[in-house]
């Protein structure tokens, strides 16, 4: 990697643990319609997508009717209520973040909607931790697996895409990072490692990554 490397963090599953919230929101949304979801099947399709894209995919898979925007608003409200009390850090993130070399540019590049991120931010103050370097797919113009949000973030950080290390946890996120021409390190915090094989490197969590990734070792203090 170039000496002027930057590190781009996906948000959910990498910085914060929201997977139980999304699982519960899906269960509640579909349960109201008499549908029992296949969690792993749906999660792989929905991760990194917009709220409306996710609803559209669920309608295609399960055949229920309704205006996409109305159902997306219903799910959004479910998630908003759950975020008020059930969100925390991914294990190992805060220790790893504290070890990053101060000169290394870093940011969050996320598909989470800005309005939901603001709810999370009131509890965990993520924006301050990242010096306000938080970038949203909705601002970049497309959601993962499109690379737009990662390219948008690299431009904002004033670094070349090829100088970026992306931390991701989903197949869609990995596809986005690779399409952006970035080095992708995946953590199996959300999906089993066999679903993450398109990444350049795959680790169980932060501790294993910090010990095993030569590229990541170059970004942290020892």
C-alpha positions as CSV (number, residue, x, y, z in Angstrom):
1,X,0.0,0.0,0.0
2,X,1.2,3.6,-0.6
3,X,2.6,5.4,2.4
4,X,-0.3,7.9,2.3
5,X,-2.9,5.2,3.1
6,X,-6.3,5.9,4.5
7,X,-8.7,3.5,6.4
8,X,-12.4,3.5,5.6
9,X,-14.7,1.9,8.1
10,X,-18.1,0.6,7.1
11,X,-20.4,1.5,10.0
12,X,-22.8,-1.4,10.8
13,X,-21.0,-4.6,11.8
14,X,-17.7,-2.9,11.8
15,X,-18.1,0.1,14.1
16,X,-21.5,-0.5,15.7
17,X,-23.5,-3.6,16.4
18,X,-26.9,-3.1,14.8
19,X,-27.4,-6.6,13.4
20,X,-29.8,-7.6,16.1
21,X,-31.8,-4.4,15.5
22,X,-32.1,-5.1,11.7
23,X,-33.0,-8.7,12.3
24,X,-35.7,-7.7,14.7
25,X,-37.1,-5.0,12.4
26,X,-37.3,-7.5,9.6
27,X,-39.0,-10.1,11.8
28,X,-41.5,-7.5,13.0
29,X,-42.2,-6.1,9.6
30,X,-42.7,-9.4,7.9
31,X,-44.5,-10.9,10.9
32,X,-47.2,-8.2,10.6
33,X,-47.8,-9.7,7.2
34,X,-47.8,-13.3,8.4
35,X,-44.4,-14.1,6.9
36,X,-41.6,-15.9,8.6
37,X,-38.3,-14.8,7.1
38,X,-35.2,-16.8,6.3
39,X,-32.7,-14.6,8.2
40,X,-29.4,-15.5,6.4
41,X,-30.9,-15.5,3.0
42,X,-32.4,-12.1,3.5
43,X,-29.4,-10.6,5.3
44,X,-27.0,-11.2,2.4
45,X,-29.4,-9.5,0.0
46,X,-30.3,-6.5,2.2
47,X,-26.9,-5.6,3.7
48,X,-25.7,-2.3,2.3
49,X,-28.9,-1.6,0.4
50,X,-31.2,1.4,0.9
51,X,-34.4,1.1,2.9
52,X,-36.6,1.2,-0.3
53,X,-34.3,-1.2,-2.1
54,X,-34.6,-3.6,0.8
55,X,-38.4,-3.4,0.9
56,X,-38.6,-4.0,-2.9
57,X,-36.4,-7.1,-2.5
58,X,-38.6,-8.4,0.3
59,X,-41.7,-7.9,-1.8
60,X,-40.1,-9.7,-4.7
61,X,-39.1,-12.6,-2.5
62,X,-42.3,-12.9,-0.4
63,X,-45.0,-11.5,-2.6
64,X,-46.7,-9.0,-0.3
65,X,-48.2,-5.8,-1.6
66,X,-48.1,-2.2,-0.6
67,X,-46.4,1.0,-1.6
68,X,-42.6,0.6,-1.2
69,X,-42.2,4.1,0.3
70,X,-44.9,3.5,2.9
71,X,-43.5,0.1,3.9
72,X,-39.9,1.6,4.0
73,X,-41.2,4.3,6.4
74,X,-42.8,1.6,8.6
75,X,-39.5,-0.3,8.8
76,X,-37.6,3.0,9.4
77,X,-39.8,3.8,12.4
78,X,-39.3,0.3,13.8
79,X,-35.5,0.7,13.5
80,X,-35.6,4.2,15.0
81,X,-37.3,2.9,18.1
82,X,-34.9,0.0,18.5
83,X,-31.9,2.2,18.0
84,X,-32.9,4.3,21.0
85,X,-31.8,1.6,23.4
86,X,-30.1,-1.4,21.7
87,X,-27.0,-0.2,19.9
88,X,-23.4,-0.6,21.0
89,X,-19.8,-0.9,19.7
90,X,-18.6,-3.9,17.8
91,X,-16.2,-5.9,20.1
92,X,-12.6,-4.7,19.6
93,X,-13.4,-1.5,17.7
94,X,-12.6,1.1,20.3
95,X,-9.3,-0.5,21.3
96,X,-8.3,-0.9,17.6
97,X,-9.3,2.7,16.8
98,X,-7.2,4.0,19.7
99,X,-4.2,2.2,18.2
100,X,-4.4,3.8,14.8
101,X,-1.5,6.1,13.9
102,X,-2.7,9.7,14.4
103,X,-1.6,10.7,10.9
104,X,-3.7,8.0,9.2
105,X,-6.8,9.6,7.5
106,X,-9.9,7.7,8.6
107,X,-13.6,7.9,8.0
108,X,-16.9,6.1,8.1
109,X,-18.5,5.2,4.7
110,X,-22.0,3.9,5.3
111,X,-25.3,2.9,3.7
112,X,-27.2,3.7,6.9
113,X,-29.6,6.6,6.4
114,X,-28.4,9.9,7.8
115,X,-31.5,10.3,10.0
116,X,-30.8,6.9,11.6
117,X,-27.1,7.7,12.1
118,X,-28.1,10.9,13.9
119,X,-30.1,8.7,16.4
120,X,-27.0,6.5,16.9
121,X,-24.7,9.6,17.2
122,X,-26.6,10.9,20.2
123,X,-25.6,7.9,22.1
124,X,-22.1,7.0,20.8
125,X,-20.9,10.3,19.4
126,X,-19.3,8.6,16.4
127,X,-19.0,11.8,14.3
128,X,-16.8,13.4,16.9
129,X,-14.6,10.3,17.1
130,X,-14.1,10.5,13.4
131,X,-13.6,14.3,13.3
132,X,-16.9,14.6,11.4
133,X,-15.6,12.4,8.6
134,X,-18.8,10.4,8.1
135,X,-20.0,9.8,4.5
136,X,-23.4,8.5,3.4
137,X,-24.4,6.4,0.4
138,X,-27.4,8.7,0.0
139,X,-25.1,11.6,-0.6
140,X,-22.8,9.7,-2.9
141,X,-25.8,8.8,-5.1
142,X,-25.9,5.0,-4.9
143,X,-25.8,2.2,-2.3
144,X,-23.5,-0.8,-2.1
145,X,-22.6,-2.9,-4.0
146,X,-22.1,0.2,-6.1
147,X,-18.7,1.7,-5.2
148,X,-20.0,5.3,-5.0
149,X,-19.8,5.9,-1.3
150,X,-16.2,4.6,-1.1
151,X,-15.1,6.7,-4.0
152,X,-16.9,9.7,-2.5
153,X,-15.1,9.2,0.8
154,X,-11.7,8.8,-0.8
155,X,-12.2,12.1,-2.6
156,X,-13.3,13.8,0.6
157,X,-10.2,12.5,2.3
158,X,-8.1,13.6,-0.7
159,X,-6.5,10.1,-1.1
160,X,-6.3,7.8,-4.1
161,X,-8.8,4.9,-4.0
162,X,-5.8,2.5,-4.4
163,X,-4.4,3.9,-1.2
164,X,-7.5,3.0,0.8
165,X,-8.0,0.1,3.1
166,X,-11.7,-0.7,3.6
167,X,-13.0,-2.6,6.6
168,X,-16.3,-4.4,5.7
169,X,-18.5,-7.2,7.0
170,X,-20.9,-7.9,4.1
171,X,-20.7,-9.3,0.5
172,X,-22.3,-6.2,-0.9
173,X,-19.8,-4.0,0.9
174,X,-16.9,-6.1,-0.3
175,X,-18.2,-5.9,-3.8
176,X,-18.4,-2.1,-3.5
177,X,-14.8,-1.8,-2.1
178,X,-13.3,-4.0,-4.8
179,X,-15.2,-2.1,-7.5
180,X,-13.7,1.1,-6.1
181,X,-10.2,-0.4,-6.5
182,X,-9.6,-0.5,-2.8
183,X,-8.0,-3.2,-0.6
184,X,-10.8,-4.8,1.4
185,X,-10.4,-6.5,4.8
186,X,-13.5,-8.3,5.9
187,X,-14.5,-9.2,9.5
188,X,-16.9,-12.1,10.0
189,X,-18.9,-10.2,12.6
190,X,-22.1,-10.6,10.6
191,X,-21.6,-13.2,7.9
192,X,-19.7,-16.5,8.1
193,X,-16.2,-16.2,6.6
194,X,-17.1,-18.4,3.6
195,X,-19.6,-15.6,2.5
196,X,-16.7,-13.1,2.5
197,X,-14.2,-14.8,0.2
198,X,-14.2,-12.0,-2.3
199,X,-12.4,-9.8,0.2
200,X,-8.6,-9.5,0.0
201,X,-8.4,-10.7,3.7
202,X,-10.9,-12.2,6.1
203,X,-10.6,-12.3,9.9
204,X,-12.9,-13.2,12.7
205,X,-12.5,-9.9,14.5
206,X,-10.3,-6.9,15.3
207,X,-7.8,-8.8,17.4
208,X,-7.1,-11.4,14.8
209,X,-6.9,-8.7,12.1
210,X,-4.5,-6.6,14.0
211,X,-2.2,-9.6,14.6
212,X,-2.5,-11.1,11.1
213,X,-2.8,-8.4,8.5
214,X,0.5,-7.0,7.3
215,X,-1.3,-4.0,5.7
216,X,-3.3,-3.2,8.9
217,X,-0.1,-3.5,11.0
218,X,1.3,-0.6,9.0
219,X,-1.6,1.6,10.1
220,X,-1.4,1.0,13.8
221,X,1.0,2.0,16.6
222,X,3.0,-0.7,18.2
